[in-house]
Amino acid sequence: MRRAAIILVLAAAVAAALPAYAVQPDEILADPVKEARARDLSKELRCMVCQNQSIDDSDAPLARDLRLLVRERISAGDTDSQVIDFLVARYGEFVLLKPRFNPHTVLLWLLPPLALMGGGLALWAYSRRRSGAGDLERESLIRLSPEEEARLEKLLGADAAAGADEKSS
């Protein structure tokens, strides 16, 4: 009995760990090669309702319509790029989870590396400025005026005399 319960719990854990696709059985194509292409394309397309999910993962009615449209275009003999181009023409670049590199998306693609380089340069400039200020502070600490040197010698002499008195007592 205990063994059966453990097997049941493990089976449930494995089932829960599998990705949950929203593709309905009536959407699946009979040809496994075409279905694999449709799944690959569906993972690249954004659900216009959910926005951060692919149409392969979304349960929204619009995502279902897009999945059916992808399968319809594949069944009609379109290539993957033709299917993508058709959907972009119909819904705009926003339908792609990974937008293409073109003049409209240059900022989207280049802003993260530029921000990273800018932050690195700012840190480098800050550390250079900070190390330069540290040199000036050390230099000003090392150089004493003649009056300060005389006073320091007097204080050190007084401390040395006091230390000698304590040792003799």
N, C-alpha and C positions, 0 to 999 in steps of 0.2 A: 504494500500500500504506500509506504513511504517512498519507495523507489519510483512508483508511478507519479507521485506528486512532484518529485524532483524533476522528472522528465517533462512533465507538463509545464512546470515553471520555466525550465530551460527553453522549451519550444516557444513559450510566450515571449521570453526575452529575445530570442532570435527573430521572431516575427516582428517585434517592436523595433528592433534595430534595423530592419530592412527599410529602404526608402519607400515612402508612401506616395505613389504617383496617382494623379487624378484621372488618368486615362481610363475611360470606361470600356468594358468588353466590346460594346457595339462599335467603338471607334477603331479598334485594332484591325490592321490590314491583314489579309490572308497570306501575302508574300512576306516571309520573315526579313528579307533583305530590305524591302521597301519600308517595313515597319521600323527596322533599325534606323534607317535614314530619317524617317519621320520623328522618331524619338530624339535623335541627335539634333535635328533642326528645332524641335520643340524646346530643348534645353537652352537654346540660344535666343529664344524669343521671349519678350517681357509680356506678362499679363497686364493689360492696360487698366484693369481694375485694382489688382493687388500691388502692382508696380515694382515690388522687390522679389517677385516670384516669377519663375519661368511658367510658360503655359503648360508645361508638362507637370508641374507641381500644383497648379491652381485648380480649385473647384468652381471658379466663377463661370457663369454661362458664356461670357465673351471668350474666355480661355478655351472652352469646349468648342466654340465656333471656330476659333483660330486653329485648334488642333485638327478639326475636320477639314478646314480649308487647306492646311498643309498636306494632309493625306490625299485630298482631292487633286491638288496640283502635282503631287508625286505620282499618283495613279495616271494622270494625264501625260506623264513623260517629262515633266520639267526637271531640270537639274537643281541641285541644292542652291546654287547662286541665283537661278531664275526664281525659285520660290521665295528666297530672301528679298530679292529685288521687287517682286510683286507685292510682298507685304510692306516693304518700306515705302513703295509708291502709294500704297493704299492708306497706311497708318503713320507714316513718317519715321524718321530715324529713332524715335523714342521706343519703337517696338523692339529694338535690338538691346539685349542685355549688355553686350560689349559693343559700343558704337564704333563705327568705322573711323579711320583717320582721314579727315578731309578738312577743308578750310573752316567749316562750321564748328568742328570739334577740336581744333588745334589747342585752344585754351584748356579744354577738358583733359587732353592727353599730356600737355606740357606743364601745366600748373603744378602738379605734385612734385616732379623732379626739380623744377625751378624753386619751389618753396623749400625743398630739402637742401638744395645747394645754397640758397639764401640764408637759411638757418645755420648751415655749416660755416659760411663766411662770417656771419655775425658772431658766432662763438669764437672763431679764430681771431677776429678783430678784438673782441672783448678780452681774450686771454693775452693777446699781444699788448694791449693797452694796460692791462692789469700787471703784467710782468714788468713793463716799463715804469709804472708807478712804484712798484716794489723796489726797483733799483734806486730810484730817487729817495725813497724813504730810508733805505739802508745807507745810502751815501750821506744823507743828512744826519743820521744817527752816529755814523762813524766820525764825522768831522766835528770837533768841538772847538769852541773859541779858546784863546789862551786863558781867559778868565775862568771858563768852565773847567779847563784842564787843571788849573791851579786849585780850584775848589774841590775837584774830584780827588786830587792827590792828598789834599788836607783831610777830606772825609775818609779816604782809605787808610791814611796814616792813623787817624783817630780810631778807626775800627780795629786796626791791627794792634794798637796799644791796648785797647779795651779787651781784646781777645787774649792778649798775653797776660793781662792782670787776672782774668778769670782762670786761666790755666795754673797760675802760681798759687791761687788761693785754695 
